[in-house]
Each structure stands twice: as C-alpha cells, then as structure tokens.
Amino acid sequence: MKRRDFLAASGAAALAAMTGNAFAQSGPLTKIIFPFAAGGGGDALCRLLAQHMGPLLDRNMIVENRTGGDGLIAIKAVKGAAPDGATILVTTGPTMYLLPMVETTPSFDTAKDFVPVSQLTRFEFCVFAGPAVPAEVKDFKQLVTWLKANPDKATFGVPSNGTIPHFTGSRLEEVLGVKLTRVAYRGSAPIINDLIGGHLPFAISTLTDAIPQHRAGTIRILAVSSAERSPFLPEAQTLKENGIDLVADAWYGMWLPAGASPDFAKKLSEVAATALAKPEVKEKLLAIGLIPVGSTPQGLTDVLAANTAFWQPIVKATGYKITN
C-alpha cells in the first residue's frame, strides 16, 4: 500500500505568557517532520506553519520531509525522538488512525506514542464521473440508479489502496447494495486522465483535484463527502443530502513524541491556531484546498477518536491488511 496521499485564535498576550520551561523545550531549532514529498498541499501547510509559528515561538523552525514506508519512516522518527519539543510531527489524520488498523502488526499506537497538539486543517473528497457515464446522470442518486442498471460497469478509481477513498467505496458498496470494483491508481492525475478518456466510469478522490476538470466540463462532480457543502463548490450536494449517512473527509494534525509536556503541547496549539488565523495564511491554504481549523490538544484527541470509531468496523469488514 502506498500513500501520498484530510480556528480558535489566541492573542499575543497568551503567547507571551508561555513559561520559560516551555520555551526551553522547543530548543534553538525546531523541526517539523512531514512524511510526504515536498511540493504538495501538506508540505505547503508545514512551510507556512514554520514561517509563521517560528517568530511567535522565538525559535527557528524548519521542515524536514521524511518520505517512505507509507508515512512510517517519519512517524517512527518522531516516535523515537526526545520529548523536548524540538521535533514535531505533522501528517494526515488517516495516517494516524488507518495505518494501525491495516498493518498486520501495528508499528505504533497513536494514543501511547504521541502527545496531541492540534487539528490543523481539513480537506474534502468527492464522487465524480466521466463520459463513460451518460451525460444525463447529473447527481449521485442518478449515478446509483445507473450503476444498478449497469452492474458490469460499476468500476471506480481511487488514488491509492488503504485510503479514505478506498474505504468510502467499501462503505458505499455496503449501503447501496451495489457490487463495486475498485481500481487503485498512483494519485488523482491518472484517474482523471482515464475518466476523460472514457476508460473509467467514476472515481472517489480529493475535491480540489477534481474541480478544474469539473469546471472545464470534462468530468462531473456528483457529490462531496464532507458534512456540509464545500466552500470550494457549494452547488455540489453532500452524500448525506443524498441519503448516505457518511462523512468522509480528512485532515492534517500535529503531534509531539510521548513524554512531551502537556503544557507545551497546549501552548504549541495556541501558536498554531494564531498562525492559521492570519488572513494571509488562510488565503494561501484555501487556495490549495485546505480549510483552516485549529484546535486544542483535546480537540485533536476527540476527532481522532471519532474517526477511529467510525472507520474501524468499515475497515475490519473489508479484511484489508498490509504486511509490515
């Protein structure tokens, strides 16, 4: 399995109130470890955080891309780091709750091996179709009707196995009672190429990857998987509006190694929230399809627990596993 892949601001007075111990824990150089390659939306998020959090902490912050192992190389690097606040992990929420579910022998325990800091941003997925699906199919309900009438064409693409789009498809198959054939690609670009070429009927992938071709009229977004309509495409209905009790978006979060000070984690979450609330940061994040959130450490714990409880039975039912 491969992956590449989803604001409560505090004032300057709160930042100034950080204790000397909290500052000492962050060290002269703080590294944000990111499990995926430079150039994507998550990497851009990390670099914006380093740029805007560093001055607030009075520390130099850099981003280090530790790719490979489906995110495990970076996760293990932070897991084994000193709990002095000098090493921070930023990664997707699904990496932290899906990997332990699908590994035959889990490499880490998110609750035991890490201290939560903040949910940072979220991003959305969507169901979209190409010309292999007749043009009169304009919404998700009509797609379901077409799939039931054409079971031999019920094939969909996902950007990778073991991801939220993968398990969203499994959940849809269960709820709709339609047998679906999943095809795993290496990212969204080849999916969209096959859709446009008529080689693939429909797909589930990130909303922002699909929007340009949707607006160009070469593919059709039929539903978004978020709880509410997307700010990027408000005319698109949600799956819930189509009678599917499913919210399947994803997010980025921040963690420290186990043993790090909870007080420092709280202060770090406040700094992150302040950075995310800056207008110039929000504008840049929204431009790449990331919706700023910001949360307390408890908020991150709660969303992780909710996602784990929701997806665990779905993942278990598929029987999907990877050998680590």
Secondary structure as UniProt FT lines:
FT   HELIX           12..16
FT   HELIX           20..26
FT   STRAND          29..34
FT   TURN            38..39
FT   HELIX           41..57
FT   STRAND          60..65
FT   HELIX           69..71
FT   HELIX           72..79
FT   STRAND          87..92
FT   HELIX           93..102
FT   HELIX           110..113
FT   STRAND          114..123
FT   STRAND          125..129
FT   TURN            131..132
FT   TURN            135..136
FT   HELIX           140..149
FT   HELIX           151..153
FT   STRAND          155..158
FT   TURN            161..162
FT   HELIX           164..176
FT   STRAND          181..184
FT   HELIX           188..196
FT   TURN            197..198
FT   STRAND          202..206
FT   HELIX           207..216
FT   STRAND          220..224
FT   TURN            231..232
FT   TURN            234..235
FT   HELIX           240..242
FT   STRAND          250..257
FT   TURN            258..259
FT   HELIX           262..277
FT   HELIX           279..287
FT   TURN            288..289
FT   STRAND          291..292
FT   HELIX           297..318
//
